[in-house]
């Protein structure tokens, strides 16, 4: 039985770990030839080697998505090594614990940090699309999925730069879908809630993680595989009529009023039943 992306050629950025790794491995299992791109070149090669070990085609590529030259070369490598480009998952982002620490307070944030956050978290997706779309059009079309974040959809007490950059990703997605749809390009966004990736576990205390999960309608933390399956759907032919959309993959985190966690823990309801 053919996989859901059988014969497609795909790039996933930030693919050495977390959501990117789960996605690139799933795409490969579902029949795609993949380029594993990451700033961590050794990590990318390890993931690619594992994919090749299961009989699929995989190429590793070290790429800094904030660099135009490196993104241009990443796309060229995919076209040369895989024979074309059908799928692009712009997933790379600044999610390390030190980055969250730098993004904690607007009043003390340096302009250099703000600009670097936008360079990776927003410019990276723009550059991927800028150089990926022509390759897709040459092959008859393709699908792009940009990873955003629920931080872009509601306010928090930190992550000012990250949330603003990810809001830009949401707008970028709609512009790409609108401009290039008639040329065979679909573009959608996935917006994760709290996902238990290695970087999240290093950045969020167990107590805070439990508090976040208490607001999920699905009573668990998200896993990288949850995002991978959402991306697989959006880049597959099953989503051939879906474009310009934002899909929150968050266990229902933002689907309810703020007092949900209190009501469930206390056993009460909003409206007085007396």
N, C-alpha and C positions, 0 to 999 in steps of 0.2 A: 504494500500500500504506500502510495507516494506521500511524502510529508507535505505540510501546509505551505512551505516555501521552497518546494523542490525546484532545483535549477536556478534559483535566484542567487545574486551576488550581493553580499551585505558587508557594510562597515559598521562596527560598534565602537564608539570612543569611550574612554574610561573603562575598558573591558578587562583590566587585569584583576579586578575584584568587585565585590558587591553586585549592584544591579547590572552593570555592564557585563560582568563575567557570566552571571546567570542568563542574561539575554543572548549573548553570543553563543553560549553552549547550547541553549534551546534552539536557536535558529539553525545551528549546525545539525542538531539531531533531527530537525524537521526538513532537512534537505538542502540548506543553503551552503554555498561556499562563502567563507567569512574572512574578513580582515580584522584582526584583534589589535586595536589601537589603544595606546596608553602612554602617558608620560613615563611610566615605569616600564622601560623596554624589556628588562629581564622578566618581569611579571607577565607581560604580554606574550613573550615567547613561551613561558611555562603553560599558559592557558592554551595557546595555539598547539603546542606539542600534545597536550591532553586531548584536544579535539581531533588532531590527526591520528592519535592512538585509537580513537573509536571509528576510524575509517572515513572521516569527513575531510574536506579540504579547508585548510586554515593557514593564513599568513600573519605573522606578527609585524607590527610597525610601531616604532617609538614615535610619538607625535605630541607636541605641545600645541593644543588647539587654539591658543591665543596667538600663535605665530602664523602669519599668512603663508610664508614659504613652506612651513612644515605641513600645513593642512593641504596646500596645493600638491605637495609631494605625496601625502597620504592618499589622496584621491587618485593620483597618477599611478601609484603602486597598486591600488586595488584594480584599476582598469587593466594594467599590464599583467598582473599575476592571476586575477580572477576572470579576466576576459570582458569586463564591463561592470556596471553598477546599477543595481535595482533597488537596494534598500540602504538607508542611512539612519542610524540611531545616534543622534547627537546627545550623548549622555554625560560626557566628562564635566566635572564641576569641582569647585574648591570645597571639600567637605571634611578635611582633616580637623582634628581638635584644635590645633593652633589657629586655624582660620576662623573657627567659631569664636575663639577668644578675642581675636582682633576685631570681630564684628559685633562686639557686645554693647558698645555705647556710641551713639552718634556724635556726641559732643567732643569725645576724645579721639575719634577715628581720624586717621590721616587720609588726605586726599589720595596719596599713593596707593593705600590699601583699597580705597573705594574704586579707583581706576583699575587696579589689578583684578579685583573681583569681577568687574564688568568685562574685562578682557577675556577671562576664562569662562565665566558663567553665561555670558551673552554673546560676546564676539565669537567665541568658539562655535556656537550654533550657526551664526551668520556665515562664518567662513566655510563651514562644512556645506551649507546650502549653496553658497556662491560658487564653489568649485564642484560640488556634487551634482547640482541640477543639470548643467550642460551634459555631463556624462550620462545621466539618466535619460534626458531628452534624446540623445543620440541613439540610445537603445530602445526607444519607444515609450519611455515613461518610468515611473518609480514611486516609491513611498518613503517619506521622511517622518520620523518620530522624534520630537524634541522632549527631553526630560525637564520638567519644571519642578515645582514643589508647592505643597499647600501653604508654605510660607508666603507665596505670592498672592494668596487668596484671602488672607486674614492677617490682622496685626498681631505683633508679638512684642516682647520687651527687649529683643535683641535681633540680630541678623538683618540689620537695616540694608546693607549692601547686597547681600544674597537675595533677600526677598524682592528688592527693586530690580535686580538683574533678571530674576526668574519671571517677574511680571513682564519684562521686556521680551522674554522668550515666548510668553503666551501671545503677545501682539505680533511677534515675528512669525509665529506659526500661521496666524490668520492671514497675514500679508502674503506669505509664500503660497498658501492654498488658493488665495484669490487671484494672484497674478499668474501662476503657472498651471492652474488646474486644466485649462484647455489644451495644454501641451503634455498632458498625461502625468502630471505630478500631483500626488496627494500628500498632505502634510497635516499631522495631528500632534497633540501634546498629551503626555502622561504626567499626572501630578501626584507624586507619592505623598502619603502621610508619613507616620513614623515607621520606618523600615529597619529591621534589625540587621544592618550591614556591619562589617568590622569598624568602619569609621563612626557609625552611629553609636555602637557599643562603647567606643573609646571616648565619645563626646557627651553622652547622656548617662547620668547616674541611674542605677537600678530603680531608685525611688521615683525619679522623674519619669523613667520609662513606664513604670507601673501606673503613674498618674495619667500619662498620655493614653495608655491603653484603656483606662477606665472610661474614656470618652468615645471609644470605638463601639460601633454597633455590632460588629463582628468581634467577639470577645478574645482577641489575641493581638499580638503585634504583627505587623506586616513582615513578609519575607521577600528577599530579592526575587524569588521565583514568581511571586504575585505580580510584580512589575513585568517580568520577562514574558509571562503569558499575555498580559495586556498589549505589550509591544508586538508579540507574534500575531495576535489578532489584527492589529492595526496595519501591519505591513503585508498581511496575507490577502489573497483574493476574497476572503470572507468579508473584508471591509472595503470592497471595491467602490462602494457608494458613500463612504465615510471620509470626510475631509474638513479641515478647519475647526476641528473639535478639540475640547479639553476633557480628558477622562481622568477623574480623580480616583486613584487606587489607594484608598485610605481606610477601608473598613467602616466607612460611614462617619468618619471623624467630623466632617463639616456639614453633615446632613441634618443636624438637630440644633435645638436651642441650647444656650450655654449651661442651663441648669440640669442637663440630662444626667451627669455623673452623680450629682447630689440626690436626684430623685431615685436613681437605681440603688444607691448605697443606703438610702434612708427608708426605702419601701413606700414612699409617698407619691402623690400625683400632683400635677400643677393646679387643677381646679378642685376646690373644696367639695368633697362628696357628701357632706353632712346634709 
